[in-house]
Amino acid sequence: MTMNGPRWRTSTRSTDSGGNCIEVADNLPGVVLVRDSKDRSGPTLSFAPAAWRGFIADAAQDTGRRAG
């Protein structure tokens, strides 16, 4: 079995102006990887998929509270 490497993506809300942004790779089985888009060779955080989904759900809910 051949394992493909991580396929990194940035948020659709990201801009090219060099702001604070992360990249996420969620194509690997059993792990979600996160890195700083400005330091692609730097450290990478890894999360269980359920933990990452929980973080995203909480962040979206928190953003909704601030927007309203």
Secondary structure, DSSP 8 states (H G I E B T S, - for coil): --------EE-TT--SS--S-EEEE--STT-EEEEETT-TTS-EEEE-HHHHHHHHHHHHHHHHHHH-
